[in-house]
Amino acid sequence: MIHEILPVGMLECNCSIFGDEQTRDALVVDPGDDIEAILGILQQHRLKVKAIVITHAHIDHIGGAAKLKAATGAPVYLNERDEELNRQMDMQAAWLGIEVPERTAVDVHLRDGDSITLGATNFEVLHTPGHTQGSISLWIPAEQKVIAGDTLFRDSIGRTDLPGGDGVQILASIRDKLLWLPPDALVFPGHGPSTTIGREKEFNYFLRGM
């Protein structure tokens, strides 16, 4: 499985590009910006985008989805509980002092327990609210990887002081949906370096006592 990580936009959101080496199908997670660079990686690997998956509807994760959808024709996947945030691109752009991006139409509403298939690989959807109400993570058993969005970071957790955030809820999501994963499972957060489930269990201050 091809897996390229590209930090995009002013907040350097980690956009993940997965490609199946047999079918040449691709799945792009969180194309927040820098769509030309994303398209360059897709072209380099001769990949065709099958799905655009958004872990949550903050502008730095979803801001480029409309452009990528227009360029590839691929459907956009998002949890329905983040549709309100998706409708608030103007407000979110004002927070950062940037131009308002085109708002993407959502084709598929992801739910907890859903599965997206790329070649022979399953991406299992985990609803992990707390950073936003519609936040999801993607668990990839065959790769022993989890795409955590802004729920879990190396040595930290997602902020909960923005609209839709809930500090108790995010800790429950991490405890109930992520910490049961294998200790050596690789965690790819929405920003910053990767980590493992075992490392965060041992060293993450916010998870003490879990």
C-alpha positions as CSV (number, residue, x, y, z in Angstrom):
1,M,0.0,0.0,0.0
2,I,1.3,3.4,-1.0
3,H,1.0,6.0,1.8
4,E,2.3,9.5,1.3
5,I,1.8,12.2,3.9
6,L,1.8,15.9,2.8
7,P,1.5,18.8,5.3
8,V,-0.9,21.2,3.6
9,G,-1.9,24.8,4.2
10,M,-0.9,27.4,6.7
11,L,-1.6,25.1,9.6
12,E,0.2,22.1,8.0
13,C,-2.6,19.6,8.2
14,N,-1.4,16.1,7.5
15,C,-3.0,15.0,4.2
16,S,-2.7,11.3,3.7
17,I,-2.7,9.8,0.2
18,F,-3.2,6.0,0.1
19,G,-2.8,4.1,-3.1
20,D,-3.5,0.5,-4.0
21,E,-0.6,-0.9,-6.0
22,Q,-2.7,-3.4,-7.9
23,T,-5.8,-1.3,-8.9
24,R,-4.0,2.1,-8.8
25,D,-7.1,3.4,-6.9
26,A,-6.4,6.1,-4.3
27,L,-8.0,7.5,-1.1
28,V,-7.2,11.0,0.0
29,V,-7.7,12.0,3.6
30,D,-8.0,15.7,4.6
31,P,-7.1,17.7,1.5
32,G,-7.2,21.0,3.3
33,D,-5.1,23.0,0.8
34,D,-2.3,22.7,-1.7
35,I,-4.3,20.6,-4.2
36,E,-1.8,21.0,-7.0
37,A,0.8,19.3,-4.8
38,I,-1.7,16.5,-4.0
39,L,-2.5,16.0,-7.7
40,G,1.3,15.9,-8.3
41,I,1.7,13.0,-5.9
42,L,-1.3,11.2,-7.4
43,Q,0.2,11.6,-10.9
44,Q,3.6,10.5,-9.7
45,H,2.2,7.2,-8.6
46,R,-0.4,6.9,-11.5
47,L,-3.3,6.9,-9.0
48,K,-7.0,7.6,-9.6
49,V,-8.9,9.0,-6.6
50,K,-11.7,6.7,-5.5
51,A,-12.7,8.6,-2.4
52,I,-12.0,11.9,-0.5
53,V,-12.4,11.4,3.2
54,I,-12.6,14.2,5.7
55,T,-11.9,13.4,9.4
56,H,-13.7,16.6,10.5
57,A,-14.9,19.8,8.9
58,H,-12.5,22.4,10.2
59,I,-11.2,24.5,7.3
60,D,-7.6,23.3,7.5
61,H,-8.8,19.7,6.8
62,I,-11.7,20.3,4.3
63,G,-10.8,23.6,2.6
64,G,-9.4,22.0,-0.6
65,A,-12.0,19.2,-0.9
66,A,-14.1,21.0,-3.5
67,K,-11.1,21.7,-5.7
68,L,-9.9,18.1,-5.4
69,K,-13.4,16.8,-6.1
70,A,-13.7,19.0,-9.2
71,A,-10.3,17.8,-10.4
72,T,-10.9,14.1,-9.9
73,G,-14.7,13.5,-9.8
74,A,-14.2,11.5,-6.6
75,P,-17.0,11.6,-3.9
76,V,-16.5,13.3,-0.6
77,Y,-17.1,11.4,2.7
78,L,-17.9,13.2,6.0
79,N,-19.8,12.5,9.2
80,E,-23.2,14.2,9.1
81,R,-22.7,15.8,12.5
82,D,-20.0,18.1,10.9
83,E,-22.3,19.4,8.1
84,E,-23.0,22.5,10.2
85,L,-19.2,23.3,10.3
86,N,-19.0,22.6,6.6
87,R,-21.6,25.3,6.1
88,Q,-19.6,27.8,8.1
89,M,-16.5,28.2,5.9
90,D,-16.9,32.0,5.9
91,M,-16.7,32.1,9.7
92,Q,-13.8,29.6,9.8
93,A,-11.9,31.6,7.2
94,A,-12.4,34.8,9.3
95,W,-10.8,33.0,12.3
96,L,-7.6,32.6,10.3
97,G,-7.8,35.7,8.2
98,I,-7.8,33.8,4.9
99,E,-9.9,33.7,1.7
100,V,-13.1,31.7,2.0
101,P,-12.6,28.5,0.0
102,E,-15.4,26.9,-2.0
103,R,-17.6,24.7,0.2
104,T,-17.7,21.1,-0.9
105,A,-20.8,19.1,-1.4
106,V,-20.8,15.9,0.6
107,D,-21.7,12.7,-1.2
108,V,-21.6,10.1,1.6
109,H,-22.2,10.6,5.3
110,L,-19.9,8.3,7.2
111,R,-21.1,6.5,10.4
112,D,-19.3,4.5,13.1
113,G,-18.7,1.0,11.8
114,D,-18.7,1.9,8.1
115,S,-16.0,0.5,5.9
116,I,-14.3,2.0,2.9
117,T,-12.4,-0.5,0.6
118,L,-9.3,0.4,-1.4
119,G,-8.2,-2.6,-3.4
120,A,-8.2,-5.4,-0.9
121,T,-7.7,-3.1,2.1
122,N,-10.4,-2.0,4.5
123,F,-10.5,1.4,6.2
124,E,-12.8,1.1,9.2
125,V,-14.6,4.2,10.3
126,L,-14.5,5.1,14.0
127,H,-16.7,7.9,15.2
128,T,-14.5,9.8,17.7
129,P,-16.4,13.0,18.6
130,G,-14.9,15.6,21.0
131,H,-12.7,17.8,18.9
132,T,-15.9,18.3,16.8
133,Q,-19.1,16.4,16.9
134,G,-18.5,14.7,13.6
135,S,-14.9,13.8,14.1
136,I,-13.9,10.4,12.8
137,S,-10.7,8.2,12.8
138,L,-9.8,5.6,10.2
139,W,-8.4,2.2,11.4
140,I,-6.6,0.2,8.8
141,P,-6.1,-3.3,10.2
142,A,-4.0,-4.7,7.3
143,E,-1.6,-1.8,7.7
144,Q,-1.8,-1.5,11.5
145,K,-2.4,2.2,11.1
146,V,-4.9,4.7,12.4
147,I,-5.6,8.1,10.9
148,A,-6.6,10.0,14.0
149,G,-7.6,13.4,12.6
150,D,-7.4,16.0,15.4
151,T,-8.5,13.6,18.1
152,L,-5.1,12.2,19.3
153,F,-1.7,13.7,18.8
154,R,1.8,12.7,19.9
155,D,1.9,13.7,23.6
156,S,-1.4,15.6,23.3
157,I,-5.1,15.5,22.3
158,G,-7.3,17.7,20.1
159,R,-8.4,21.1,21.4
160,T,-12.0,21.3,22.6
161,D,-12.5,25.1,22.9
162,L,-13.9,25.6,19.4
163,P,-17.6,25.2,18.5
164,G,-18.6,21.6,18.8
165,G,-15.7,20.7,21.1
166,D,-16.2,18.7,24.3
167,G,-13.4,17.8,26.6
168,V,-15.1,14.9,28.4
169,Q,-16.3,13.5,25.0
170,I,-12.9,13.5,23.4
171,L,-11.3,11.5,26.2
172,A,-14.1,9.0,26.1
173,S,-13.6,8.6,22.3
174,I,-9.9,8.0,22.8
175,R,-10.5,5.5,25.6
176,D,-13.3,3.6,23.9
177,K,-12.3,3.7,20.2
178,L,-8.5,4.1,20.0
179,L,-6.7,2.7,23.1
180,W,-8.0,-0.8,22.4
181,L,-6.0,-0.9,19.2
182,P,-2.7,-2.8,19.2
183,P,0.1,-1.0,21.2
184,D,2.4,-1.0,18.1
185,A,-0.4,0.5,15.8
186,L,0.9,3.6,14.1
187,V,-1.0,6.8,14.8
188,F,-1.1,9.5,12.1
189,P,-2.5,12.7,13.7
190,G,-4.0,15.6,11.8
191,H,-0.9,17.7,12.6
192,G,2.7,16.9,13.7
193,P,4.6,13.7,14.0
194,S,3.3,10.2,14.0
195,T,3.3,8.0,17.2
196,T,2.0,4.7,18.4
197,I,-0.9,3.7,20.6
198,G,1.5,2.1,23.1
199,R,3.6,5.3,23.3
200,E,0.6,7.5,24.0
201,K,-0.7,5.1,26.6
202,E,2.6,5.3,28.5
203,F,3.6,8.9,28.0
204,N,0.6,11.1,27.0
205,Y,-0.2,13.3,30.1
206,F,-3.9,13.6,29.1
207,L,-4.4,9.8,29.0
208,R,-3.1,9.1,32.5
209,G,-5.3,6.8,34.4
210,M,-6.9,5.2,31.4
